[in-house]
Amino acid sequence: MELSLETISSNLSSQLDELEILQAMFPDPKELEVDFCNVVDVRDWLENSSGDKANNLPSLIDFSLHLTFNGKSVETVITLPTEYPSMSLPEVYTRSDHLSRLQQASLNSRLQQYLDQETILEEPCLTGVISWLQENCETYFEQHDLEPEKQIDKSLKNTKFSRLWIYSHHLYSKIKRKDILDLASEFCLTGFSMPGKPGVICVEGVAQNCADWWSLVRHWNWKKINVKIQEDKDTEDVDGERLFDKFEEIGTVKNTGRDYHMDMGEFYRYLESHNCAWMFKELFGIEKS
């Protein structure tokens, strides 16, 4: 469902009002880091009464909040889609160097449950989200990590190969995008991440590493994300099965009309150059002419 310009304007005005409240709550710029270029972009768009506003939507408002619990810091990255708050929730992602990967995944999963079950669509919810974090984060630091971190299988011989093609409703968050890159490197995976709306991710490598990577990423806060296609093969040479020689983020998020899109022609050519152009139809349900 497309949003009217009136609804978009109302959403963006509400977002600016919420941000002002948060700035009053956290006046220290070390606590609340805001991309003010995006804020100015939104204000200019709201004040502009001429031109093709529908095809020139402003950048998304995003910011990071740093909370500290007994000297241990937690970073929460918040991105506000154009549809928030009238039709969607904010995108919220929390991480900390003081939490294990499993604890971090559990925290984000519970945070998403709070967003889905305790917030009311059309009503601003950021102060409630922050209150939830302040009340619940500390319990994760108090937990003892009884299970050791799972060893990552770096062997490439006599094993099973997997390739996951993952489709997300959208992928905007700069921190989430960076963590996708970092985790892929940590698990010795190759492939790509294409941000925007929709977001597409492909990871390939040792099957167990793909499964472990996915078990972490899928518990982050997503509006919708799923594995569209999984390819598996028994092999004695995982590297010989790879279509990609590294993991990278491709393309540039472009604002076209009411949504944020990638250049689909550019994406098709990228798939074609890696001998997997057939996936274009699988992902989007259309043939590329």
Stockholm file with secondary structure:
# STOCKHOLM 1.0

chainA/1-289         MELSLETISSNLSSQLDELEILQAMFPDPKELEVDFCNVVDVRDWLENSSGDKANNLPSLIDFSLHLTFNGKSVETVITLPTEYPSMSLPEVYTRSDHLSRLQQASLNSRLQQYLDQETILEEPCLTGVISWLQENCETYFEQHDLEPEKQIDKSLKNTKFSRLWIYSHHLYSKIKRKDILDLASEFCLTGFSMPGKPGVICVEGVAQNCADWWSLVRHWNWKKINVKIQEDKDTEDVDGERLFDKFEEIGTVKNTGRDYHMDMGEFYRYLESHNCAWMFKELFGIEKS
#=GR chainA/1-289 SS CCCCHHHHHHHHHHHHHHHHHHHHHCCSTTTEEECHHHHHHHHHHHHCCSSCGGGSCCCCEEEEEEEEETTEEEEEEEEECTTTTTTCCCEEEEECTTSCHHHHHHHHHHHHHHHHHHCCTTSCCHHHHHHHHHHHHHHHHHSCCCSCCCCCCCCCSSEEEEEEEEEESCBCCHHHHHHHHHHHHHTTCEEEEECBSSEEEEEEEEHHHHHHHHHHHTTSCCSSEEEEEEEEEEESCSGGGCSCSSEEECSCCEEETTEEECCHHHHHHHHHHTTCTTHHHHHHSSCCC
#=GC SS_cons         CCCCHHHHHHHHHHHHHHHHHHHHHCCSTTTEEECHHHHHHHHHHHHCCSSCGGGSCCCCEEEEEEEEETTEEEEEEEEECTTTTTTCCCEEEEECTTSCHHHHHHHHHHHHHHHHHHCCTTSCCHHHHHHHHHHHHHHHHHSCCCSCCCCCCCCCSSEEEEEEEEEESCBCCHHHHHHHHHHHHHTTCEEEEECBSSEEEEEEEEHHHHHHHHHHHTTSCCSSEEEEEEEEEEESCSGGGCSCSSEEECSCCEEETTEEECCHHHHHHHHHHTTCTTHHHHHHSSCCC
//
